[in-house]
Amino acid sequence: MAYDPVTLRTHIQKLITATLDAVDPAKAVRSHLQRTAHTLRADGVDFFFSTFDQIVLVAVGKAALPMAASVCDVVGDRISALIIVTKYGHAGEAARPLKERYGGRIAIVESAHPVPDQNSIRAGELVNAALIGLDERSLVITCISGGASALMIAPHAGINLGTMQAINDALLKCGADIREMNIVRMRLDRLKGGGLARVAAPAPVLSLILSDVIGDPLDVIASGLTNDRRAHNVLVANNTKACEAALAAARDLGYRPRIVTTELRGEASERGREIAQAIRQQQPGTCLIYGGETTVTIHGSGKGGRNQELALAAAMESGQADHAGAAIIALGTDGTDGPTDAAGALALPDTLSRAAGKGLDPREYLANNDSYHFFDTLGDLIMTGPTGTNVADVVIALRV
């Protein structure tokens, strides 16, 4: 497959669009939730409206708003109370229809991620207050997606916000993965580790979960908010689905694709070098797809995210000449890679030569964890804006 920069960028955009569309949270919820006049069904389990006096909907995470909106489309005015907790910038005008529909029955809180803030505490207090005192004639529906662990916190007595922030910050800087982080988080919090379901008891809980964790462990996703025998947990979408969509799109574009793994983890720069080595060894027209979530051990003072760092390390490893070699798409499916407004970055066949022309030394940027400014200067950041979904990361490597 001959290298043409215009065609390549067209292919890249189609691959990104197909990957994200496949894990659209609203569509994912609707595919698992059905309603008749008397029954709400979720993956074969029926909840009879006649047995409930009220339905409380709690949506937490980066995909909280679209997931909640989809539930509202199905359940409608039977919802008596609705709480949405999401990341700053993920609600805005998109929340207007729900506000107009539910009025005083709805509360929306935007809070910080990946390190919690005062609004995260407020969110935890609101959810806790809405669930305490419910009985068996109340149905709790939760929509859970990635980011929930920081966006909503309810620390145990004696643990304040400053302590929670310091622990989160230390875990991020040392390169802890999501499993390690959430194991710690659930020990500090009353709602995590199944705590949300326990607070709601004896009310039954239906939990619709969008997984951002490798292997989809219910005890780790969002620190296991509803990981309890009282809850009926339904996995509505995950990283595998995103990778499968990328594979289908690549095949339609004429590539020979395969999914290498959906368990990509470890240091982002190391995985970037390995992926660059792997794709360079393939025949032109090959597409390798990786799903998962890497980490970054921070040594510098720059700005970036794990996908941008992976892409920068991949570009350095390739060291390819113009118009030959490989292109690597490193994409955070939530649209916000680390503490940046970019979803990730592109390592293209001419990345290094264009960088040299602008006087950019990729080694300095990588050492300073400053991949954002490197790719921003080149115009190769992936800018999707908040996507409304979150199923970890997808890396697509093309041999061109």
C-alpha positions as CSV (number, residue, x, y, z in Angstrom):
1,M,0.0,0.0,0.0
2,A,1.8,3.1,-1.3
3,Y,2.2,6.0,1.1
4,D,0.1,9.1,0.4
5,P,-0.3,11.6,3.2
6,V,-3.7,12.8,2.2
7,T,-5.1,9.3,1.9
8,L,-3.5,8.2,5.1
9,R,-5.1,11.0,7.1
10,T,-8.4,10.2,5.6
11,H,-8.0,6.6,6.7
12,I,-7.0,7.6,10.2
13,Q,-10.1,9.8,10.6
14,K,-12.3,6.9,9.4
15,L,-10.7,4.5,11.8
16,I,-11.1,6.9,14.8
17,T,-14.7,7.6,13.9
18,A,-15.6,3.9,13.6
19,T,-13.8,3.0,16.8
20,L,-15.6,5.6,18.9
21,D,-19.0,5.0,17.3
22,A,-19.0,1.4,18.2
23,V,-18.8,2.2,21.9
24,D,-21.3,5.1,21.9
25,P,-22.7,4.9,25.5
26,A,-26.3,5.7,24.6
27,K,-26.4,3.1,21.9
28,A,-24.8,0.6,24.3
29,V,-27.4,1.2,27.0
30,R,-30.3,0.9,24.6
31,S,-29.0,-2.5,23.3
32,H,-29.2,-4.0,26.8
33,L,-32.4,-2.3,28.1
34,Q,-35.9,-2.9,26.9
35,R,-39.3,-1.8,28.2
36,T,-42.9,-3.0,27.9
37,A,-45.9,-1.4,29.5
38,H,-45.3,-3.2,32.7
39,T,-41.7,-4.4,32.7
40,L,-38.1,-3.2,32.4
41,R,-35.8,-5.9,31.1
42,A,-32.0,-5.8,31.4
43,D,-30.2,-8.8,29.8
44,G,-33.0,-11.2,30.6
45,V,-33.8,-10.0,34.1
46,D,-37.2,-8.4,34.5
47,F,-38.1,-5.5,36.9
48,F,-41.9,-5.1,37.3
49,F,-43.0,-1.5,37.6
50,S,-45.9,-2.5,39.8
51,T,-43.5,-3.6,42.5
52,F,-41.8,-0.1,42.8
53,D,-43.1,3.2,44.1
54,Q,-40.1,5.1,42.9
55,I,-37.0,4.7,40.6
56,V,-33.8,6.6,41.5
57,L,-31.3,6.9,38.7
58,V,-27.6,7.6,39.6
59,A,-25.1,8.1,36.7
60,V,-21.4,8.5,37.5
61,G,-18.4,8.8,35.2
62,K,-17.2,10.4,32.0
63,A,-20.1,8.8,30.0
64,A,-22.7,9.6,32.7
65,L,-24.8,12.1,30.7
66,P,-25.4,10.0,27.5
67,M,-25.9,6.8,29.5
68,A,-28.4,8.5,31.8
69,A,-30.2,10.1,28.8
70,S,-30.5,6.7,27.2
71,V,-32.1,5.2,30.4
72,C,-34.5,8.2,30.5
73,D,-35.5,7.5,27.0
74,V,-36.6,4.0,28.0
75,V,-37.9,4.6,31.6
76,G,-39.2,8.1,31.1
77,D,-41.3,9.8,33.8
78,R,-41.2,6.8,36.1
79,I,-37.9,8.2,37.3
80,S,-38.5,10.1,40.5
81,A,-34.9,11.3,41.2
82,L,-31.9,11.7,38.9
83,I,-28.3,12.4,39.9
84,I,-25.6,12.8,37.2
85,V,-21.9,13.1,38.2
86,T,-19.4,13.7,35.4
87,K,-16.2,15.5,34.5
88,Y,-15.9,19.2,34.0
89,G,-16.9,20.0,30.4
90,H,-18.8,16.8,29.9
91,A,-22.3,18.1,30.6
92,G,-23.0,21.7,29.5
93,E,-25.7,22.3,26.9
94,A,-26.1,18.5,26.3
95,A,-27.8,18.4,29.7
96,R,-30.4,20.9,28.9
97,P,-33.1,18.5,27.6
98,L,-32.8,16.4,30.8
99,K,-33.0,19.6,33.0
100,E,-36.1,20.7,31.1
101,R,-37.7,17.3,31.4
102,Y,-37.0,16.5,35.1
103,G,-36.8,20.0,36.6
104,G,-36.3,19.8,40.4
105,R,-35.9,16.0,40.2
106,I,-32.5,16.3,38.6
107,A,-29.1,17.2,40.1
108,I,-25.9,17.5,37.9
109,V,-22.5,17.8,39.4
110,E,-19.3,18.3,37.4
111,S,-16.1,17.4,39.3
112,A,-12.4,16.8,38.8
113,H,-10.5,13.9,37.2
114,P,-8.1,12.2,37.8
115,V,-7.6,13.8,41.2
116,P,-10.8,14.5,43.1
117,D,-11.9,18.0,44.3
118,Q,-14.5,19.5,46.5
119,N,-17.2,18.8,44.0
120,S,-16.3,15.1,44.1
121,I,-17.1,15.3,47.8
122,R,-20.4,17.1,47.1
123,A,-21.3,14.4,44.5
124,G,-20.7,11.6,47.1
125,E,-22.8,13.4,49.6
126,L,-25.7,13.8,47.2
127,V,-25.7,10.2,46.1
128,N,-25.4,8.9,49.6
129,A,-28.3,11.1,50.7
130,A,-30.5,9.9,47.8
131,L,-29.9,6.2,48.7
132,I,-30.1,6.2,52.5
133,G,-33.6,5.1,53.7
134,L,-34.7,3.4,50.5
135,D,-36.8,0.3,50.9
136,E,-37.6,-2.7,48.7
137,R,-40.2,-0.8,46.8
138,S,-37.5,1.5,45.4
139,L,-35.5,0.6,42.3
140,V,-32.0,2.1,41.9
141,I,-30.6,2.2,38.4
142,T,-26.9,3.1,38.1
143,C,-25.0,4.1,35.0
144,I,-21.3,3.6,35.7
145,S,-18.3,4.5,33.5
146,G,-14.7,5.3,33.7
147,G,-13.6,8.2,35.8
148,A,-16.2,7.6,38.5
149,S,-13.6,6.7,41.1
150,A,-12.3,10.3,41.2
151,L,-15.5,12.2,40.2
152,M,-17.4,10.9,43.2
153,I,-15.9,10.2,46.6
154,A,-17.3,9.5,50.1
155,P,-14.3,9.2,52.4
156,H,-14.5,7.2,55.6
157,A,-14.6,9.1,58.8
158,G,-11.2,10.7,59.6
159,I,-10.1,10.9,55.9
160,N,-10.4,14.4,54.4
161,L,-10.2,15.7,50.8
162,G,-6.5,16.7,51.1
163,T,-5.6,13.1,52.0
164,M,-7.6,11.7,49.1
165,Q,-5.9,14.2,46.7
166,A,-2.4,13.4,48.0
167,I,-3.0,9.6,47.7
168,N,-4.4,10.0,44.1
169,D,-1.6,12.2,43.1
170,A,1.1,9.9,44.4
171,L,-0.5,6.9,42.7
172,L,-0.6,8.7,39.4
173,K,3.0,9.9,39.6
174,C,4.4,6.5,40.5
175,G,2.8,4.9,37.4
176,A,0.2,2.8,39.3
177,D,-2.2,1.1,36.9
178,I,-6.0,1.4,37.2
179,R,-6.3,-1.9,39.1
180,E,-3.7,-0.8,41.7
181,M,-5.3,2.7,42.0
182,N,-8.8,1.4,42.5
183,I,-7.7,-1.2,45.1
184,V,-6.4,1.7,47.2
185,R,-9.4,3.9,46.5
186,M,-12.0,1.4,47.5
187,R,-10.4,1.0,51.0
188,L,-10.8,4.8,51.6
189,D,-14.4,5.2,50.5
190,R,-17.8,4.3,51.8
191,L,-19.4,4.0,48.3
192,K,-16.7,2.0,46.6
193,G,-16.1,-1.8,46.9
194,G,-19.9,-2.4,46.7
195,G,-20.7,0.4,49.1
196,L,-23.2,2.0,46.8
197,A,-25.3,-1.1,46.7
198,R,-25.1,-1.6,50.4
199,V,-26.2,2.0,51.1
200,A,-29.2,1.5,48.9
201,A,-30.2,-1.8,50.5
202,P,-32.8,-3.2,50.7
203,A,-33.6,-1.5,47.4
204,P,-32.6,-3.6,44.4
205,V,-29.9,-2.2,42.1
206,L,-29.7,-2.5,38.4
207,S,-26.2,-1.3,37.3
208,L,-25.3,-0.6,33.6
209,I,-21.6,-0.6,33.3
210,L,-19.3,0.8,30.6
211,S,-15.9,-0.8,31.2
212,D,-12.6,1.1,31.0
213,V,-10.6,-1.7,32.7
214,I,-8.7,-4.5,31.0
215,G,-10.6,-7.8,31.5
216,D,-13.7,-6.0,32.7
217,P,-13.4,-6.9,36.4
218,L,-16.5,-5.6,38.2
219,D,-14.6,-5.2,41.4
220,V,-12.2,-2.7,39.8
221,I,-14.3,-0.8,37.3
222,A,-15.2,2.5,39.1
223,S,-13.7,0.9,42.2
224,G,-16.6,-1.6,42.3
225,L,-19.4,0.8,43.2
226,T,-22.0,-2.0,42.7
227,N,-19.9,-5.1,43.1
228,D,-22.3,-6.7,45.6
229,R,-24.8,-9.6,45.5
230,R,-27.6,-7.1,45.9
231,A,-27.0,-5.7,42.4
232,H,-27.7,-7.0,38.9
233,N,-24.7,-5.8,36.9
234,V,-24.8,-5.5,33.2
235,L,-21.7,-4.8,31.1
236,V,-22.9,-2.7,28.1
237,A,-19.7,-2.0,26.3
238,N,-15.9,-2.5,26.6
239,N,-12.5,-2.1,25.0
240,T,-12.9,-5.3,23.0
241,K,-15.9,-3.9,21.2
242,A,-13.9,-0.8,20.2
243,C,-11.0,-2.9,18.9
244,E,-13.3,-5.1,16.9
245,A,-14.8,-2.0,15.3
246,A,-11.3,-0.7,14.4
247,L,-10.6,-4.1,12.9
248,A,-13.7,-4.0,10.7
249,A,-13.0,-0.5,9.6
250,A,-9.4,-1.3,8.7
251,R,-10.5,-4.3,6.6
252,D,-13.0,-2.1,4.8
253,L,-10.2,0.3,4.0
254,G,-8.2,-2.4,2.4
255,Y,-5.8,-3.3,5.2
256,R,-5.0,-6.8,6.6
257,P,-5.9,-6.2,10.2
258,R,-5.6,-8.2,13.4
259,I,-6.1,-7.5,17.1
260,V,-2.8,-8.2,18.9
261,T,-4.1,-7.8,22.4
262,T,-6.9,-6.1,24.4
263,E,-4.6,-6.3,27.5
264,L,-2.0,-3.6,26.7
265,R,-0.5,-2.3,29.9
266,G,2.8,-1.1,31.3
267,E,4.9,2.0,30.7
268,A,3.6,4.0,27.8
269,S,7.0,4.8,26.2
270,E,8.1,1.2,26.4
271,R,4.9,-0.1,24.7
272,G,5.2,2.6,22.1
273,R,8.7,1.5,21.1
274,E,7.5,-2.2,21.0
275,I,4.6,-1.4,18.8
276,A,6.8,0.6,16.4
277,Q,9.2,-2.3,16.2
278,A,6.3,-4.7,15.5
279,I,4.6,-2.7,12.7
280,R,7.9,-2.0,11.0
281,Q,8.5,-5.7,10.6
282,Q,5.1,-6.2,8.8
283,Q,4.4,-6.1,5.1
284,P,2.8,-2.9,3.7
285,G,-1.0,-2.9,4.1
286,T,-0.8,-4.6,7.6
287,C,-2.8,-3.1,10.5
288,L,-2.1,-4.1,14.1
289,I,-4.6,-3.2,16.8
290,Y,-4.0,-3.0,20.5
291,G,-6.5,-2.3,23.3
292,G,-5.8,-1.6,27.0
293,E,-4.4,1.2,29.1
294,T,-0.7,2.1,29.7
295,T,0.8,4.2,32.5
296,V,3.3,7.0,32.7
297,T,5.9,7.4,35.4
298,I,6.4,11.2,35.6
299,H,10.0,12.5,35.7
300,G,9.6,15.9,34.0
301,S,7.4,18.9,34.3
302,G,5.8,18.9,30.9
303,K,2.3,18.3,29.7
304,G,0.9,15.1,28.1
305,G,-1.0,11.9,28.5
306,R,-0.2,8.2,28.2
307,N,-1.3,8.0,24.5
308,Q,0.7,11.1,23.5
309,E,3.7,9.7,25.3
310,L,3.3,6.3,23.6
311,A,3.0,8.0,20.2
312,L,6.1,10.1,20.8
313,A,8.2,7.0,21.8
314,A,6.9,5.1,18.8
315,A,7.9,7.9,16.4
316,M,11.4,8.0,17.9
317,E,11.8,4.2,17.7
318,S,10.7,4.2,14.0
319,G,13.2,6.8,12.9
320,Q,11.8,6.3,9.5
321,A,12.4,8.4,6.4
322,D,9.6,10.4,4.8
323,H,7.0,8.6,2.7
324,A,7.7,5.1,4.1
325,G,7.2,3.1,7.2
326,A,4.4,3.2,9.7
327,A,1.6,5.4,11.2
328,I,0.5,4.9,14.7
329,I,-2.8,6.2,16.2
330,A,-2.8,6.3,20.0
331,L,-6.3,7.1,21.1
332,G,-8.0,7.6,24.5
333,T,-11.6,6.8,23.9
334,D,-12.9,9.4,26.3
335,G,-11.3,12.2,24.3
336,T,-9.2,13.5,27.1
337,D,-5.7,11.9,27.4
338,G,-4.4,12.6,30.8
339,P,-4.8,16.2,32.0
340,T,-5.0,17.5,28.4
341,D,-7.7,18.5,25.9
342,A,-6.4,16.0,23.4
343,A,-7.5,12.4,22.9
344,G,-4.0,11.2,21.9
345,A,-1.6,11.7,19.1
346,L,-0.4,10.5,15.7
347,A,3.1,9.2,14.9
348,L,3.3,9.5,11.1
349,P,6.0,8.5,8.6
350,D,7.3,12.1,8.4
351,T,7.0,13.0,12.1
352,L,10.7,13.1,12.8
353,S,11.6,15.0,9.7
354,R,8.9,17.7,10.3
355,A,10.0,17.9,13.9
356,A,13.6,18.5,12.8
357,G,12.5,21.2,10.5
358,K,10.9,23.0,13.4
359,G,13.9,22.5,15.7
360,L,12.1,20.1,17.9
361,D,14.2,17.4,19.7
362,P,11.9,14.5,20.5
363,R,14.3,13.2,23.2
364,E,14.0,16.3,25.2
365,Y,10.2,16.3,25.0
366,L,10.0,12.7,26.0
367,A,12.4,13.1,28.9
368,N,10.3,16.1,30.2
369,N,7.0,14.2,29.7
370,D,6.0,17.0,27.3
371,S,4.5,15.1,24.4
372,Y,1.5,17.4,24.2
373,H,3.6,20.4,23.1
374,F,5.7,18.3,20.7
375,F,2.6,17.1,18.8
376,D,0.7,20.4,19.1
377,T,3.6,22.1,17.3
378,L,3.3,19.6,14.5
379,G,-0.5,19.7,14.4
380,D,-0.7,15.9,15.1
381,L,-2.7,15.9,18.3
382,I,-6.0,13.9,18.1
383,M,-8.7,16.5,19.1
384,T,-12.1,14.9,19.4
385,G,-13.4,16.8,22.4
386,P,-15.1,14.8,25.2
387,T,-16.6,11.8,23.4
388,G,-19.1,10.8,26.0
389,T,-17.6,7.3,26.2
390,N,-14.7,5.7,28.0
391,V,-13.5,2.2,27.3
392,A,-9.8,2.7,27.9
393,D,-7.4,3.2,24.9
394,V,-7.0,1.9,21.4
395,V,-3.7,1.9,19.5
396,I,-3.8,1.3,15.7
397,A,-0.6,0.7,13.9
398,L,-0.6,0.9,10.0
399,R,2.3,-0.3,7.8
400,V,2.1,2.0,4.8
